[in-house]
């Protein structure tokens, strides 16, 4: 299941302290530590941000399962197995990944589409794991606080010197601006140097994790060689000390030395893992690119399983559902126990308004996937869409199960509300609607619905307590919001 990207991400916070280039650099550092320097960002992600849009978050059972299999041994080697770290898919076509806290790794779908081997992505994930294991983001925030304090002190001292010169009758002129800017520049470069050190540390940690899991660092080299090509035009005219990451040539030299010392440098990905990686890339291409682009990447002459997968997805996405179903049925005939083929068939039928036909393949997908919560949520949605009251108990069961594991899905709560409504269970329908509004950020509506739900439950019951929690929830005050002066 790979629906349209969710566009309900909160806006990036801006730094409240500092000024000029130091403040801008503080914002970039606060947003996260990742593979690319801000100066090298290009392509759809940068264009979307420039136009005021942000890439959405994408959910997909098949891709998320594969990425969990990639990260599980890495997290174990890093001592993070118990931390419940998530890998989040970002709907941007640029090749990048980053961490923004200690429990999530964000990776652009562009990195997945462009990576030819699992090892390339595993190396990226190992690098980001190095940031988490090293506590780099928390350390960077401490450095930012210290730098901002030092910046304020430096400006005050410089301004005091300028004022003293002026009182003595000296004509400061341009020297005044220079006196204030020079300390700022020194602090900024010091902070960037610190961040470059963290990037180099994450590179070394990544190689350590790969060695511990008997995997090659060759994929990391391939990734940094790609960055080197991106920086070729940049390195001739940009001071490397104004980049937050080491220049690609330096990273490649250091990484190559470490990687080639490993006894696992020539280790290849298993054929089974490579096959899953190829299917993931095909799925992303089919979902995110127009039919003409899909045809260029996977021409009709390509009869491989990934090529047929991409073309089938593209056909359903762009309205040729009967043809898409025929193509998917051919895939199922070849791999009858592939849960994701059954899932995509059910999704195609459901989105074409054929909910009753979608239920059987989705039930099969749930069984074959071991009860994946995202697929169970899709099955619940299909059961609700049949408008058959006899299936509402099953819909409630599937949706409740999936929401226990995916509680932040507004759509899941919305369909659960519909299922309860069709069963005539109005208090639970109101409560589920309140939870949907809450997860969507509409706290006023969620409070109104929860108040109504609370009145329908007996005092002290689980439903009453959940509704009461929503009624009494006070959203955090946005520090950027200006208080209105009293009348």
C-alpha positions as CSV (number, residue, x, y, z in Angstrom):
1,X,0.0,0.0,0.0
2,X,1.5,3.3,-1.0
3,X,-1.2,6.1,-1.0
4,X,-0.5,9.7,-1.8
5,X,2.0,11.4,0.5
6,X,0.7,12.7,3.7
7,X,1.1,16.5,3.7
8,X,0.3,17.1,7.4
9,X,4.0,17.5,8.5
10,X,4.5,20.4,11.0
11,X,6.5,23.3,9.5
12,X,10.2,23.4,10.4
13,X,10.9,25.4,13.4
14,X,13.0,28.5,13.1
15,X,15.7,29.6,15.4
16,X,14.6,32.2,17.9
17,X,18.2,33.3,18.7
18,X,21.1,34.5,16.7
19,X,21.2,36.5,13.5
20,X,22.4,36.5,9.9
21,X,24.4,33.6,8.6
22,X,24.8,32.1,12.1
23,X,21.1,31.9,12.6
24,X,20.5,30.3,9.2
25,X,23.2,27.7,9.9
26,X,21.6,27.0,13.3
27,X,18.3,26.3,11.6
28,X,19.9,23.9,9.2
29,X,21.7,22.1,12.0
30,X,18.6,21.9,14.1
31,X,16.7,20.3,11.2
32,X,19.0,17.3,11.4
33,X,22.3,15.7,10.5
34,X,22.4,13.8,7.3
35,X,24.4,12.9,4.2
36,X,24.4,16.1,2.2
37,X,25.5,19.6,3.0
38,X,22.8,22.2,2.6
39,X,24.8,23.9,-0.1
40,X,24.6,20.9,-2.4
41,X,20.8,20.3,-2.2
42,X,19.2,20.4,-5.6
43,X,16.3,18.8,-7.6
44,X,12.6,18.4,-6.7
45,X,13.0,18.6,-3.0
46,X,14.8,22.0,-3.1
47,X,12.4,23.2,-5.8
48,X,9.3,22.2,-3.7
49,X,10.7,24.0,-0.6
50,X,11.5,27.0,-2.7
51,X,7.8,27.2,-3.8
52,X,6.6,26.9,-0.2
53,X,5.7,23.1,-0.3
54,X,7.2,20.4,1.8
55,X,7.7,16.7,0.7
56,X,5.1,14.4,2.3
57,X,5.6,11.3,4.3
58,X,4.9,8.0,2.5
59,X,3.7,4.8,4.0
60,X,4.1,1.4,2.4
61,X,4.1,-2.1,4.0
62,X,6.5,-3.7,1.6
63,X,9.1,-1.0,1.6
64,X,9.0,-0.5,5.4
65,X,9.4,-4.2,5.9
66,X,12.5,-4.3,3.7
67,X,14.0,-1.3,5.4
68,X,13.5,-2.9,8.8
69,X,15.3,-6.0,7.5
70,X,18.2,-3.7,6.4
71,X,18.4,-1.9,9.7
72,X,17.9,-4.7,12.2
73,X,21.5,-6.0,12.2
74,X,22.9,-2.5,12.0
75,X,20.9,-1.4,15.1
76,X,22.0,-4.5,16.9
77,X,25.6,-3.7,16.2
78,X,25.1,-0.2,17.4
79,X,23.5,-1.3,20.6
80,X,20.1,0.3,19.6
81,X,18.0,-2.8,19.2
82,X,15.7,-1.8,22.1
83,X,15.3,1.8,21.0
84,X,12.4,1.3,18.6
85,X,14.0,3.5,15.9
86,X,11.8,4.1,12.9
87,X,12.8,4.6,9.3
88,X,10.5,7.2,7.7
89,X,10.0,7.6,3.9
90,X,10.1,11.2,2.6
91,X,8.4,11.9,-0.7
92,X,11.4,13.7,-2.3
93,X,13.3,12.6,-5.4
94,X,16.7,13.9,-4.2
95,X,19.2,11.4,-2.8
96,X,19.4,12.2,0.9
97,X,18.8,10.9,4.4
98,X,19.0,12.6,7.8
99,X,18.1,12.3,11.5
100,X,16.1,14.9,13.3
101,X,15.9,13.2,16.7
102,X,17.1,10.1,18.4
103,X,14.3,7.7,17.3
104,X,13.7,8.3,13.5
105,X,15.8,8.1,10.4
106,X,14.3,10.0,7.4
107,X,15.2,8.7,4.0
108,X,14.1,10.2,0.7
109,X,12.5,7.9,-1.8
110,X,14.9,9.4,-4.3
111,X,17.7,7.6,-2.5
112,X,15.8,4.3,-2.8
113,X,15.1,4.8,-6.4
114,X,18.6,5.7,-7.3
115,X,20.4,3.0,-5.3
116,X,21.2,0.0,-7.4
117,X,22.1,-2.4,-4.6
118,X,20.8,-3.0,-1.0
119,X,24.4,-2.3,0.2
120,X,24.2,1.4,-1.0
121,X,21.1,2.0,1.2
122,X,22.4,-0.1,4.1
123,X,25.5,2.1,4.1
124,X,23.3,5.2,4.2
125,X,21.3,3.8,7.1
126,X,24.5,2.8,8.9
127,X,25.8,6.4,8.6
128,X,22.5,7.8,10.1
129,X,22.7,5.2,12.8
130,X,26.1,6.5,13.7
131,X,24.6,9.9,14.3
132,X,21.9,8.4,16.7
133,X,24.3,6.2,18.5
134,X,26.8,9.0,18.9
135,X,24.2,11.4,20.3
136,X,25.2,13.9,17.6
137,X,22.0,15.8,17.4
138,X,21.8,16.5,21.2
139,X,25.5,17.5,21.1
140,X,24.9,19.8,18.2
141,X,22.1,21.5,20.0
142,X,24.4,22.1,22.9
143,X,27.0,23.6,20.6
144,X,24.3,25.8,19.0
145,X,23.3,27.1,22.4
146,X,26.9,27.9,23.2
147,X,27.5,29.4,19.8
148,X,24.5,31.6,20.1
149,X,25.5,32.8,23.5
150,X,29.0,33.5,22.3
151,X,27.6,35.3,19.3
152,X,25.6,37.6,21.5
153,X,28.5,38.3,23.7
154,X,30.8,39.0,20.7
155,X,28.4,41.4,19.2
156,X,28.0,43.3,22.5
157,X,31.7,43.5,22.9
158,X,32.2,44.6,19.3
159,X,29.5,47.2,19.6
160,X,31.0,48.4,22.9
161,X,34.3,48.9,21.1
162,X,32.7,50.8,18.3
163,X,30.8,53.0,20.7
164,X,34.1,53.8,22.6
165,X,35.8,54.7,19.4
166,X,33.0,56.9,18.4
167,X,33.0,58.7,21.7
168,X,36.7,59.4,21.3
169,X,36.0,61.1,18.0
170,X,37.3,58.3,15.7
171,X,35.6,57.8,12.4
172,X,34.9,54.0,12.5
173,X,33.1,53.8,9.0
174,X,33.2,50.3,7.6
175,X,35.4,49.1,10.4
176,X,32.4,49.1,12.7
177,X,30.6,46.5,10.6
178,X,33.8,44.5,10.3
179,X,34.3,44.6,14.0
180,X,30.9,43.1,14.6
181,X,30.9,40.6,11.7
182,X,34.4,39.1,12.4
183,X,33.6,37.3,15.6
184,X,30.3,36.0,14.1
185,X,32.3,34.5,11.2
186,X,34.8,32.8,13.6
187,X,32.0,31.3,15.7
188,X,30.1,30.1,12.6
189,X,33.2,28.4,11.1
190,X,33.9,26.8,14.5
191,X,30.4,25.4,14.6
192,X,30.6,24.1,11.1
193,X,34.0,22.5,11.8
194,X,32.3,20.7,14.8
195,X,29.5,19.4,12.5
196,X,32.0,18.2,9.9
197,X,33.7,16.2,12.7
198,X,30.4,14.6,13.6
199,X,29.9,13.6,9.9
200,X,33.3,12.0,9.8
201,X,32.5,10.2,13.1
202,X,29.3,8.8,11.7
203,X,31.2,7.6,8.6
204,X,33.6,5.7,10.8
205,X,30.8,4.3,13.0
206,X,29.0,3.1,9.8
207,X,32.0,1.1,8.7
208,X,32.3,-0.4,12.2
209,X,28.6,-1.5,12.1
210,X,29.0,-3.0,8.6
211,X,32.1,-4.9,9.6
212,X,30.3,-6.2,12.7
213,X,27.5,-7.5,10.5
214,X,29.9,-8.9,7.8
215,X,28.7,-6.5,5.2
216,X,30.7,-4.4,2.7
217,X,31.2,-0.6,2.9
218,X,31.5,-0.5,-0.9
219,X,28.0,0.9,-1.2
220,X,28.9,3.8,1.0
221,X,31.8,4.5,-1.4
222,X,29.4,4.5,-4.3
223,X,27.1,6.9,-2.5
224,X,30.0,9.4,-1.8
225,X,31.2,9.1,-5.3
226,X,27.8,10.3,-6.4
227,X,28.1,13.2,-4.0
228,X,31.6,14.0,-5.5
229,X,30.0,14.3,-8.9
230,X,27.4,16.7,-7.5
231,X,30.2,18.8,-5.9
232,X,32.5,19.0,-8.9
233,X,31.1,22.4,-10.0
234,X,30.9,23.6,-6.4
235,X,34.4,22.8,-5.1
236,X,36.1,25.2,-7.5
237,X,34.5,28.2,-6.0
238,X,33.2,27.4,-2.5
239,X,35.3,27.5,0.6
240,X,35.1,23.9,2.1
241,X,34.9,25.4,5.5
242,X,31.5,26.9,4.9
243,X,30.0,23.5,4.2
244,X,28.6,21.6,7.1
245,X,29.8,18.3,5.7
246,X,33.3,17.2,4.6
247,X,33.9,17.7,0.9
248,X,33.2,14.5,-1.0
249,X,36.8,14.0,-2.1
250,X,38.0,14.0,1.5
251,X,35.2,11.6,2.6
252,X,36.0,9.2,-0.2
253,X,39.7,9.1,0.6
254,X,39.1,8.5,4.3
255,X,36.2,6.0,3.7
256,X,38.1,4.1,1.0
257,X,41.0,3.5,3.4
258,X,38.7,2.2,6.1
259,X,36.5,0.2,3.8
260,X,39.3,-1.6,1.9
261,X,40.9,-2.8,5.1
262,X,37.7,-4.8,5.9
263,X,37.7,-8.6,5.2
264,X,34.1,-8.1,3.9
265,X,34.9,-5.4,1.3
266,X,34.1,-7.8,-1.6
267,X,31.0,-9.3,0.1
268,X,27.9,-9.1,-2.2
269,X,24.3,-8.7,-1.2
270,X,22.4,-12.0,-1.3
271,X,20.4,-12.7,-4.5
272,X,17.1,-12.8,-2.5
273,X,17.9,-9.4,-0.9
274,X,18.8,-7.9,-4.3
275,X,15.5,-9.2,-5.7
276,X,13.5,-7.5,-3.0
277,X,15.5,-4.3,-3.5
278,X,14.7,-4.4,-7.2
279,X,11.0,-4.8,-6.5
280,X,11.1,-1.9,-4.1
281,X,12.6,0.4,-6.7
282,X,10.1,-0.8,-9.3
283,X,7.2,-0.1,-7.0
284,X,8.5,3.4,-6.3
285,X,8.9,4.2,-10.0
286,X,5.4,2.8,-10.7
287,X,3.8,4.9,-8.0
288,X,5.7,8.2,-8.4
289,X,6.5,8.6,-12.1
290,X,4.2,9.2,-15.1
291,X,3.6,6.4,-17.5
292,X,6.1,7.7,-20.1
293,X,8.8,7.7,-17.5
294,X,7.9,4.2,-16.3
295,X,8.1,3.1,-19.9
296,X,11.6,4.5,-20.2
297,X,12.9,2.9,-17.1
298,X,11.0,-0.4,-17.7
299,X,10.3,-0.8,-21.5
300,X,8.0,-3.4,-22.8
301,X,11.0,-5.4,-23.9
302,X,11.9,-5.9,-20.3
303,X,10.0,-8.9,-19.1
304,X,11.6,-9.1,-15.6
305,X,9.4,-9.3,-12.5
306,X,10.3,-5.8,-11.3
307,X,9.5,-4.3,-14.8
308,X,6.1,-6.0,-14.9
309,X,5.4,-4.9,-11.3
310,X,6.2,-1.2,-12.2
311,X,4.0,-1.3,-15.3
312,X,1.1,-3.0,-13.5
313,X,1.2,-0.3,-10.7
314,X,1.4,2.5,-13.3
315,X,-1.6,1.1,-15.2
316,X,-3.8,1.1,-12.1
317,X,-2.5,4.5,-10.9
318,X,-3.4,6.1,-14.2
319,X,-6.9,4.6,-14.7
320,X,-6.3,1.4,-16.7
321,X,-7.6,-0.8,-13.8
322,X,-8.9,-3.8,-15.8
323,X,-5.6,-4.1,-17.6
324,X,-3.7,-3.5,-14.3
325,X,-5.7,-6.3,-12.6
326,X,-4.8,-8.7,-15.5
327,X,-1.1,-7.8,-15.1
328,X,-1.3,-8.3,-11.3
329,X,-3.0,-11.6,-11.7
330,X,-0.1,-12.7,-13.9
331,X,2.3,-11.7,-11.1
332,X,0.2,-13.6,-8.5
333,X,0.2,-16.7,-10.8
334,X,4.0,-16.6,-10.8
335,X,4.4,-15.9,-7.0
336,X,1.1,-16.9,-5.3
337,X,2.5,-16.4,-1.8
338,X,3.7,-12.8,-2.4
339,X,1.6,-10.8,0.0
340,X,2.3,-7.5,-1.7
341,X,0.9,-8.7,-5.1
342,X,-2.4,-9.5,-3.4
343,X,-2.3,-6.2,-1.5
344,X,-1.8,-4.1,-4.7
345,X,-4.6,-6.0,-6.4
346,X,-6.9,-5.2,-3.5
347,X,-5.8,-1.6,-3.4
348,X,-6.4,-1.2,-7.2
349,X,-9.9,-2.6,-6.9
350,X,-10.8,-0.6,-3.8
351,X,-9.7,2.7,-5.4
352,X,-11.6,1.8,-8.5
353,X,-14.8,1.6,-6.4
354,X,-14.9,-2.2,-6.4
355,X,-14.7,-2.6,-2.7
356,X,-16.4,-6.0,-2.5
357,X,-13.9,-7.5,-5.0
358,X,-11.1,-5.9,-3.0
359,X,-11.8,-7.8,0.2
360,X,-10.7,-11.3,-0.8
361,X,-7.2,-10.3,-2.1
362,X,-6.7,-8.1,1.0
363,X,-7.7,-10.9,3.3
364,X,-5.1,-13.0,1.5
365,X,-2.5,-10.3,1.8
366,X,-3.1,-10.0,5.6
367,X,-2.6,-13.7,6.0
368,X,0.5,-13.9,3.9
369,X,2.1,-10.8,5.5
370,X,1.6,-12.2,9.1
371,X,-1.0,-9.5,9.8
372,X,0.9,-6.4,8.7
373,X,-1.0,-3.5,10.4
374,X,-0.9,-1.2,7.3
375,X,-2.5,-4.0,5.2
376,X,-5.0,-4.8,7.9
377,X,-6.0,-1.1,7.9
378,X,-6.5,-1.2,4.1
379,X,-8.7,-4.3,4.6
380,X,-10.7,-2.5,7.2
381,X,-11.2,0.4,4.8
382,X,-12.4,-2.0,2.1
383,X,-14.8,-3.7,4.5
384,X,-16.3,-0.3,5.5
385,X,-16.5,0.7,1.8
386,X,-18.7,-2.4,1.0
387,X,-21.4,-0.8,3.1
388,X,-22.4,-4.3,4.1
389,X,-23.5,-4.3,7.8
390,X,-22.6,-8.0,8.1
391,X,-18.9,-7.1,7.6
392,X,-18.7,-4.2,10.1
393,X,-17.7,-6.4,13.1
394,X,-14.7,-7.6,11.0
395,X,-14.0,-4.0,9.9
396,X,-13.9,-2.9,13.6
397,X,-11.6,-5.7,14.5
398,X,-9.2,-5.1,11.7
399,X,-9.1,-1.3,12.2
400,X,-8.7,-1.6,16.0
401,X,-5.8,-4.0,15.6
402,X,-4.0,-1.8,13.1
403,X,-4.6,1.4,15.1
404,X,-3.0,-0.2,18.2
405,X,0.2,-0.3,16.1
406,X,-0.4,2.8,13.9
407,X,-2.3,5.1,16.3
408,X,-1.3,8.3,14.5
409,X,-3.3,7.6,11.3
410,X,-6.3,10.1,11.0
411,X,-7.7,8.0,8.1
412,X,-7.6,4.8,10.1
413,X,-9.6,6.5,12.9
414,X,-12.0,8.0,10.4
415,X,-12.8,4.6,8.9
416,X,-13.2,3.1,12.4
417,X,-15.7,5.8,13.1
418,X,-17.7,4.9,10.0
419,X,-17.7,1.2,11.0
420,X,-19.0,2.0,14.5
421,X,-21.6,4.3,13.0
422,X,-22.9,1.6,10.7
423,X,-23.1,-0.8,13.7
424,X,-25.2,1.8,15.5
425,X,-22.5,2.3,18.2
426,X,-22.7,6.1,18.3
427,X,-20.4,6.8,21.4
428,X,-17.6,4.8,19.9
429,X,-18.2,6.4,16.5
430,X,-17.9,9.8,18.1
431,X,-14.8,8.8,20.0
432,X,-13.1,7.5,16.9
433,X,-14.0,10.7,15.1
434,X,-12.5,12.7,17.9
435,X,-9.3,10.7,17.7
436,X,-9.2,11.2,13.9
437,X,-9.5,15.0,14.4
438,X,-6.9,14.9,17.2
439,X,-4.4,13.1,15.1
440,X,-5.1,15.6,12.3
441,X,-4.3,18.5,14.6
442,X,-7.9,19.9,14.8
443,X,-8.0,20.1,18.6
444,X,-11.2,22.2,18.8
445,X,-13.2,19.7,16.7
446,X,-11.6,16.7,18.6
447,X,-12.7,18.3,21.9
448,X,-16.3,18.8,20.7
449,X,-16.6,15.2,19.4
450,X,-14.9,13.8,22.6
451,X,-17.4,15.7,24.8
452,X,-20.3,14.2,22.9
453,X,-18.7,10.8,23.1
454,X,-18.0,11.1,26.8
455,X,-21.7,11.8,27.4
456,X,-22.5,8.5,25.7
457,X,-20.3,6.3,27.9
458,X,-20.7,5.3,31.5
459,X,-18.6,7.2,34.0
460,X,-15.1,5.5,34.5
461,X,-15.4,3.1,31.5
462,X,-12.4,2.8,29.1
463,X,-14.3,4.8,26.4
464,X,-15.2,7.5,28.9
465,X,-11.6,7.8,30.1
466,X,-10.3,8.1,26.5
467,X,-12.8,10.7,25.7
468,X,-12.1,12.6,28.9
469,X,-8.4,12.6,28.1
470,X,-9.1,14.3,24.8
471,X,-11.5,16.8,26.3
472,X,-8.9,17.9,28.9
473,X,-5.9,17.9,26.5
474,X,-4.3,21.3,26.3
475,X,-2.2,21.7,23.1
476,X,1.2,23.3,23.6
477,X,1.4,27.0,23.0
478,X,3.3,28.0,19.9
479,X,6.1,30.3,21.1
480,X,6.0,32.0,17.7
481,X,2.4,33.1,18.2
482,X,2.1,36.8,19.1
483,X,-0.1,37.6,22.0
484,X,-2.7,40.2,21.2
485,X,-2.5,43.3,23.4
486,X,-5.4,43.8,25.9
487,X,-8.2,46.0,24.6
